[in-house]
Amino acid sequence: MQFNEQEDLYFNFAFTDDGSVGLYNKDVGDVYHSVFGAREEAEDKFISPLNFRNNFFKQPNINVLDICFGIGYNTKALLKRILQEKYQGNLHVDILEYDKNLVTISPFIVDGYFKKYPEISYILATNLIDSIYENKSSLFSIINNYKNFKYIEPFYKSLMKKYHYLGYSYNPCKQNKSFLHNIYYHCISQRNKKLSKGLKIKNFSLNTYFDDARNSIKQLNKLYGIIFLDAFTPSKLPTLWTLEFFNELYRLISDNGVLVTYSNSAAVRHAMLDAGFFVGKLFDKNNRHCGTVASKNCSLIKHPLDDYDLGLINTRAGIYFRDKNLDLTAEEIIENYNNERNNSLLESSSQYIKRYKMEKV
Ligand SMILES: C[S@@+](CC[C@H](N)C(=O)[O-])C[C@H]1O[C@@H](n2cnc3c(N)ncnc32)[C@H](O)[C@@H]1O
């Protein structure tokens, strides 16, 4: 993938291999999405594990916690699945993400869903309309930058332009209504006439928490059937991979809920186990390792950790990050972690892997 360098933005847009837009964060030095496909990554890693639970889409209410929403691929992939399943219940999503620009731009980017499932961006735009309006200056400066043009869905580009230049004759409420009406009229209504069933948009709700997820999580007290954890790579930004953060997720997951993440790290799995979860591995459609699933219910773990994984957890590679009061900086967390590792008498992961292979021969 080729990144589009921009001096003024802390992130760059880029097309990933499946044609969907991905991002690179210059400050963290990490990608937000797989270069092989932002959309496919979300579907493979975050949605397919939900198959493990029978009748999942028969429940009347589904609560989702999308941690690190970014430009929303995990929630979008879930919405696609919900539309395909013709889910008739209530879906509520709580979004924890400190970057308002990303969340508010999410309905409008080229994500590969718009042609077949315009409902997805409409549902998101409808539920994010107040934040979109509040953030409009920043949003327009991103969208109207010629370098970003190709990353924005053409229909939205022209609609945004119209509202940016002409829309100020309305009051905000009227403007928002008319903006959403345009989307509905052009993209959804024709399709809906043909569909007898489908997501009832009024049954979808969404809350946004634009803050450090460690602060937001303390305010939450509902139980979630699905938790997506899609933070930056643990070694680059450890704040959302600590034992104490997993303790909070354990508090918030329902008895039959699943927590899914792309990370295969032994330390992350160890922290999940110590927080009380049953933990298993995820495989993508090509049977490659693609992440970790955790639950309070062991029957929802299709591929539990095997002897090799459990052994690895008991090496230095299994030492996890700590953040007692969920308030340390990333640097402090890493420093404490390095101290613990350097003073540890545990076997190194390379020694363990060598020994494991020898014993297996
Ligand atoms: C790997 S990206 C997630 C990509 C995202 N799921 C998507 O579909 O676009 C990580 C995201 O975590 C957010 N983030 C990182 N640390 C955070 C924190 N402490 N609290 C809230 N959001 C955070 C970043 O802004 C970024 O959008």
The ligand as a Tripos MOL2 file, in Angstrom:
@<TRIPOS>MOLECULE
LIG
   27    29     1     0     0
SMALL
NO_CHARGES

@<TRIPOS>ATOM
      1 C1         -5.6810   -0.0050   15.3460 C.3       1 LIG1
      2 S1         -6.6260    1.4560   15.3380 S.3       1 LIG1
      3 C2         -8.2660    0.8400   15.3230 C.3       1 LIG1
      4 C3         -8.8870    0.7560   13.9670 C.3       1 LIG1
      5 C4        -10.3660    0.7450   14.0050 C.3       1 LIG1
      6 N1        -10.9650   -0.3510   14.7120 N.3       1 LIG1
      7 C5        -10.9790    0.9110   12.6140 C.2       1 LIG1
      8 O1        -11.8060    0.1060   12.2190 O.co2     1 LIG1
      9 O2        -10.6390    1.8800   11.9590 O.co2     1 LIG1
     10 C6         -6.4680    1.9930   16.9960 C.3       1 LIG1
     11 C7         -7.4050    3.1090   17.3850 C.3       1 LIG1
     12 O3         -7.3170    3.2910   18.7820 O.3       1 LIG1
     13 C8         -7.4530    4.6530   19.1100 C.3       1 LIG1
     14 N2         -6.8560    4.7390   20.4600 N.ar      1 LIG1
     15 C9         -5.5880    4.4520   20.7970 C.ar      1 LIG1
     16 N3         -5.4130    4.5600   22.1170 N.ar      1 LIG1
     17 C10        -6.6230    4.9190   22.6390 C.ar      1 LIG1
     18 C11        -7.0880    5.1720   23.9490 C.ar      1 LIG1
     19 N4         -6.2720    5.1010   25.0020 N.pl3     1 LIG1
     20 N5         -8.3790    5.4930   24.1220 N.ar      1 LIG1
     21 C12        -9.2190    5.5840   23.0480 C.ar      1 LIG1
     22 N6         -8.8290    5.3440   21.7740 N.ar      1 LIG1
     23 C13        -7.5500    5.0140   21.5710 C.ar      1 LIG1
     24 C14        -6.7350    5.3570   17.9820 C.3       1 LIG1
     25 O4         -7.1970    6.6740   17.8060 O.3       1 LIG1
     26 C15        -7.0810    4.4550   16.7940 C.3       1 LIG1
     27 O5         -8.2030    4.9220   16.1190 O.3       1 LIG1
@<TRIPOS>BOND
     1     1     2 1
     2     2     3 1
     3     2    10 1
     4     3     4 1
     5     4     5 1
     6     5     6 1
     7     5     7 1
     8     7     8 2
     9     7     9 1
    10    10    11 1
    11    11    12 1
    12    11    26 1
    13    12    13 1
    14    13    14 1
    15    13    24 1
    16    14    15 ar
    17    14    23 ar
    18    15    16 ar
    19    16    17 ar
    20    17    18 ar
    21    17    23 ar
    22    18    19 1
    23    18    20 ar
    24    20    21 ar
    25    21    22 ar
    26    22    23 ar
    27    24    25 1
    28    24    26 1
    29    26    27 1
@<TRIPOS>SUBSTRUCTURE
     1 LIG1         1 GROUP 0 **** ****
